[in-house]
Amino acid sequence: MLYVDERPQTFDDVKEQEFVIKNLQSQAKRGVFFNSIILCGKYGTGKTTVARIIARAANCENRDENGNPCMKCASCKSILDRSGTDVIEIDGASNNGVDAARKLMKEINYIPMSKYRVIIIDECHRISPSAWDALLKTLEEPPEHVMFILCTTDETALPETIRSRAPIYRFESISTGMLARHAGETAKKHGIKISDNALNLLAAYADGSMRNVLSLLEQMSMQSKNITESDVEMLLGINHYTFTVEFISAMLSGDLSLCMERLNSLTAEGRSVRLFARDLMRTAVDMVLQKTGITPDNGNMEYISLLKEKTAGYGMAQLNSLAEATAGLEKGMRKESDTYAMYGGIISIVRKLHKDSPCMEAEKARAVIQPVKSAETAQKETPVRAVQDTIPMPEPESDSIDFQQAENNPDSPVAENGIDRNIYVLPDLEQALMDFLPDLKREPQGRFDTESLEIFFLLQPENTASEKKFNIFGLPFGLGVPDMGRKQSFT
């Protein structure tokens, strides 16, 4: 297997992962390692490979100035050919019970032939909680001659008690450019001819995994020694980038019939709708990046040029909506690969994009804004029946306050600065409130501070029709309301 033959053997051979490698190299230079280490990250990014490099470097007798194992001493050779007993690799998925943990506890008691007895547990997140409980004390205080290296793709699945007892090194996804370059070097080394566009396409679909890109390269080499871009498309079951870009252009322009025609031809050829949804999402995100001035991480200059041409005709808001919608479609198609689900998703996206397009927004604005009509035109167009049906406003009753009279009266509270500090309630409204809130009819039970309470007497009209003795605040009619600004409480 190519990815087995091309495994890095030293720290310097590892691609990217600069922070992790520099930190581990620093430990190797000093000859002092942590007794427990957690390596986490995406599959195929080099966790198990680095764990083996650490094991060799920890036991190597002749490390170089960068902390790399010499690969020539007896310890390095025994680890490489797996003839020694100082390095034990355990699959956490199949050895995840308490019995396996107890067996491991016995293994670590043996004194190693070299400096460390290294225990590499791969897929350690699959270990059961009871097994972790059995290993907890050993991981917290391991013997000086024992080193644990835990590899996992799911850091959050590890118990918090385990994560708190070991330094964590996180492996990031490898960039598309690095994947393409390394795949090209490997192909040249093994006599495989492959075009640059084919390499870029393989790297784009390797999902940030070095193991994936080398596996795809080897799979293609079984078919032909001269690999082209069309060969990769046939292998992956995907379409050419021009097909995807034109499909997205039809979506943005609202041409649903063209989208259905292209989608029908795609399914007729047996292409994967799930992978096509992924293509749409990636192309939409690349268009957003291109619009913001960021060149997508793709070595195909023809694709980037076409993307730039198509992106120029659309606004950022519409492209953002497209990227968001296609991301939701791709997420939904991961679990449901039904063709009709894909049809429905495309229809929904096209309708949404057409609804949110600038043209539609302008039409909505024109529909909302009505021309202002003159008073004479509005009066002519008003139906007579509507005027007759208009209910006239009732005249104020005798209990209502004549504000004009109060304003002209120098003793009125309105006269000072034009501010009326009393609360007036129309008789009908007051009566309605009194009916629904009978408790307000009782006399005041609290205390009033006469120094902070200003009382105003209102001049009632002579012919009053009101026989009420109290207003809605439970105060005699004409009695003012305490100044609430002084924060005095009353019932």
N, C-alpha and C positions, 0 to 999 in steps of 0.2 A: 504494500500500500504506500502511495506517495506520501501521505501525511505522516506515516510511521517512519519512513526513510528520512524525511525532512524535519524531524523533530529537532529543536535546538538542544545542544549538549552543554552549552555554557551560558552564562548571563548575557554575554555580548551578542549571542545569536538570537536572543528573544527580540521580536519585532514590537515596537512601541512599548506600552506599559512602563514608561520611564520612571515614574515615582516608585513603583513597586520594586523594580530592578535595582535602582540606586540605593534604596533602603536596605535591601537584602545583601547587596554587594558590600555595603558598609559593615554589616555584621560579619560577612565572610572575611573581610580584610582584618578585622580585629580578632577573629577566631572565637567570637562570643555570639551565640544564637539564643533566641527565645526558646524556652522549652515547649511552648504551645503556640502554634501559628494557625490562623484561619485565612484561607485563600478563597475568595468568593467572586462571582462574576458570571457572565454569559458563557454558554457552552462553546467550546472550540477556541477560547481566547488564550489558553496556555496554562491553566491552573495546575493540572497534573504534571505537565512538563516541567514547570518551575519547581514543583514540589520535589521532583527527582533531582533537579539541579542542586537544590538546597541540601538534599541528603548526600550527594556526592561532595559538595563543597564543605559540608560539616565534617566529613571523615577523610577528606583528601590530605595527603601528606605534603604536597608541593603546590599549594595554591599560588597563582600568579599575583601580580600587583593589583589587579582588578578584582581579586577574590574568586576568580574562575577556577574550577577544578582542573587538574592537569591532564586527566583522562589517561594517564600512563601508570600511575602507581597501582599497587595491588588492590587497594580499597576501591578505587574508581573502576577498575576492570571487573571486580566481583559484582559491583552494583550494575554495571552495564550489561553483563551477561546473566545477571540474576542468579549467580551461583553462591553468593554470600547470604548470611542470615542476619546481617545488621540492618537491613531495610525490609520492612514488612508492609505490603500493600493490601488493604482490606476494602472490599466493596460494601459500603454502608447499606445498600439496598437489599442485599441478600444476607448480610450478617448484622441484623439490626435488633436482635433480642438480648435478653439478660445473659443467656448462656454464652453467646459470642463475646459479650463484655467481660465475663468472668474468665473465659479462656485467654482473652487478651491481657488481663491482669496477671496471669501466670507467665505469659511470654515476656513481659517487660522486666521480670525479676532476673532474667539471665544477663550476665555481664557480656557486653559486645566485644568483638574482636578489635574493632576500631574505637574511636572516641564516643560515638553516639549510636544508640539503637533507635532508629527512626521508624515511626509508625505513621504511615500515610493512609488516611481514611477517606476514600472517594465517595461522593454522594452522601456525605454525612448527615444531611438533613432528613434522610430516611430512617435514621436510628430512632428507636422508640424512646419515650420519656423514661421508662424504667431502666433501660440500658444506660441512658445519660446519667441517671441517678447513681448507677453503679460505678461510672467512670468519673463522677464529679470530683471526688476527693483526690484521685490520681492526677486529673488535669490541673487542679489547683496547686498541688504540691508534688509534681512528678520527681522521680529520682534524677540525680544529676546526669546520669548517662542515658536518659530517655528524652526523645523529642517527638512531639505530636504535631502532625501537619494535617489539618482538616480542610478538605476541598468540598465546596458546595456551590450550586447554582441558585440557591434560595437562602439568602442570609437570614431573612426574617423567620424561617422555619426553625432555626436553632433556638434552644432555650436561652433566655436572658442570662441565666447563671453561667452558661458556657461562653456566651459572647463577652461577658464581663471579665473573663479570666484569660483572654488571649488577645493579642493585637490582630486587627483585621486588615487585610490587604485586598483591595477591590480592583478587579481586572475590567477594564473598559472594552467596549466593542472596537475592533480594529477598523481603521478608516478604509474607504473604498479604494483610494489611491494606493495605499500600502498593500492591500490585498492583490490589486492588479499587478503591481511591480513584482511582488514576491512570486506570484503565479507565473509571470513572464520569465523570471529568472529560473524557476523550477522547470518550466517547459523547455527552455533552451538547454538546460543541464541534461535533460533526459531525451533530447532530440525530438521534441514535439513542436510542430509548427502551428502557430495560432495567431490570428490577426489581432491588432490592438483593440478594435471594436468588440471582438469576441471576448477578449480579456476583461474589458470594462464591463461587459454585460455579465460575465461570470462573477466578477467582484460585486456588482450591484445586487445580485441575487444570492450572495453568500451570507448575507445578513450579519456582517461584522465578524464572521468566524473564519479563521485561517484553515481550520480543518475542513469546513464546507467547501471553500474555493479549491482546495487541493483535491478533494474527493470528486468535485464536478470536473476538474481538469482531467483527472485520471479516467473518469467515465467517458469523457469525450475522446480521449486518446484511444480507447478501445474501438471506437467507430472509425476514426480517421486520423492520420498523422498530419493532416493539413486542415485545421479547424477554422471554419468561417463563422461569421455572425449568424447566418441563417441556420447553421448546424446547432448552435447554442439555443436559438429560438425554438427549434424543433424539439430539442432535448427537454427544455424547461416548459414547453407547451405555452409559450407566450407569443405576443405579436410584435411586429416591428414598431419602433418608437414613432414613426410617421403615422401609423394607424391610430395609436393612442392619442397623439397630439391633435389629429384631425377630428377624432371622436370628441375630445374635450372642447374643441372649437365649435362643433355642432351643438354641444350642450350649452355653451355660453351664449350662442346666438338664438337658442330656443328652437332649433330645428329638430323636433322630436322624431319626425318620420325618418330622417337620415340616421339618427341614433338607433332607432329600432331596426333599420335595414342593416347597419353595420353589426349590431349585436346578434342579429339573426344569422349573418354569415359566419360570425365567430363561433357560435354554438354549433352550426352545421359542420364546421371543420373539426369539431371535437375539442376545441380549446377549453381550458379551465376558466370558468367564470370567476372563481375565487382569486386566481392569479391576475385576471384582468382587472378585478376590483382593486387589487394591490397596485397594479400599474397606474390606474387612474389616480389613486391617492398620491403616489409618488410624483407623478407628472404635475398634479395640481400644486403640490408643495414646492416643486421646482419652479413653477411659474410664479408663485408668491416670492420665492427667493430672488428670482430674476428681476421681478418688479422692484424689489427693494435694493437692487444693485449688488446682490451677492451671487456669485457664480456657483451653480450647483456642483456638488462633488461627483462629477462625471467626466471622464476623460474623452468622451465623444464630442468633438467640437461641432460636428454637423447637427447633432441633437441640440446643443446649446444655442447654435445659430437659429435653428427653427423655433426653438422655445422663445427666444428674444423677439423674433418676428411676430409670433402669434400673441405674445403678452402685451405688445405695444397698444393693441386696440381695445384693451379693457382696463377698468379702474381697479384700484386696490381693494375696495369694498366688495366688488363682485368676485374677485379672485379669492379673497378670504372666505367668502361664503362657499365657493366651490371647494376649497381645501377642507373646510369643516364638514361639508356634506359628504364628500368622498371618503373622508376618514371614518365617518359613521357607517358608511356603506361597507368599507373594507372590514371594519370590526364585526359587523353583522354577518358578513359572508364567511368569516372564519368558522363559524359553527353551522351555518346553513349554506350549502353549496347548490341549492336548487336554482335552476335556470329562471323560473318565474319570479323568484325572489329578487334576482338580479334585474329582470325587466321592471319590476315594481319600483326598485330603488332608483333606477335611471329615470323613470317617469317622474318620480317625486322630486329628484334633484333638478331636472329640467324645468319643471313647473315653478319650483322655488326660485331658481335663478332668473327665469323670465319675469316672475312677479317682482323680484327685487332689483331688476335692471333699471338703469337711469331713465330709459324711455318710459317705462311704466310709472316710475316715480313722477315724471313730468306730467303724464296724463292724469295721474291722481291729483296732482297739484292744480291742474287746470279745471278738473271736475269740482274740486272743493271751493276754489275761488270764484265767486259769482260777481258779475258786474254790478256796480253800485247804481241804483235807480234813483231818479229824482223824486221829490215829494209828490209832484203832480202825477207822475206815472204810477207811483205806488198807490195813490189814492184812487186812480181810475181802475187799476187792476184789483183793488180790494172788493170782494163780493159784498153786496148790500146785506145779505143775510148774516154774514159774519159780524157786521157792525151792529145789527139789531140784537144779535145773540150776546153781545158784550154785556157783562154784568157791571152795573155802575157801582162805584165805591160808596159805601154808606157814609152818611154825614156823621160827624162826631156828635155823641150824645152830650147831655147836659153835665154828666160827670167828668167829661174829658177836660183837660187843662188848656186854657187859652195861653199858649206860649208867647204870643205877641203881647198880650196884656201883661203877663208876668215880666216880660223883658222891659216894657215901658215903666213898670212899677219900680221905683228906686229901692223899695224894701224887699223886692223879690230876690231869691238866690241866683237868678239868672243875670241880674244886673251887674254883678261883680265879675269882671273879665269875661262876660258872656258865657260862663260855665254854670250849668245847672247841676248841683251836687245832690239833688234829691232823685229818687226813683219814682216814676209815675207809671201806673198800670191802668190801662183802659178798663172800665167797669166790667165789660163782658169777659175779657181775659182774666180779670181778677176773680170773677165769679166762677169761671171754669176751674181755675187753680184751687179755689177754696173748696169746690165740690170734690176734686180728686185728692186733695191733700187736707183732710179735715184737721189733722194735728196742728196745722199752722194757725187755726182759729183761736187756739188757747192764748191766754195772756202771757207775756214774757215772764219766764221763771228765773232767768239769770240776773246778773248784776251789771249795771252800766256805770261806767266811770264818767261822772258828770263833767269832769275837767276835760276829758278827751272826746266827749260826745257833743256835737253841734246839733241843735234842734232848730228846725225852721218851721214856722207856721204858714200854711198855705191859705191863701184867700179863696174860699170856695164860692161859687156863684150863689146868688140868693135863692133862686128856684132850682135847688138840686133835687134830683130824683133818687139819689143814693141814700139808703138807710143803713149802710154798713158802718160798723163802729171800728173795725180793724182792717188794716191792709194785709197783704200776703206775708209780711214779715212779723205779724202778730203785734204790731204797734198801732196805737190810735191813729186814725186818719189825720194826716197833716204832720205827723211826727217823722223827722228825717231818719236817715240810716247812719250808723256810726262810721267814722272815717276808718276805712279798712287799711289805710296806709300805716296806721299806728298799731296794727296787729292786736287789737283788743278782741277777746272772745266773748260771745254772748249766745244765748239759746234763742 
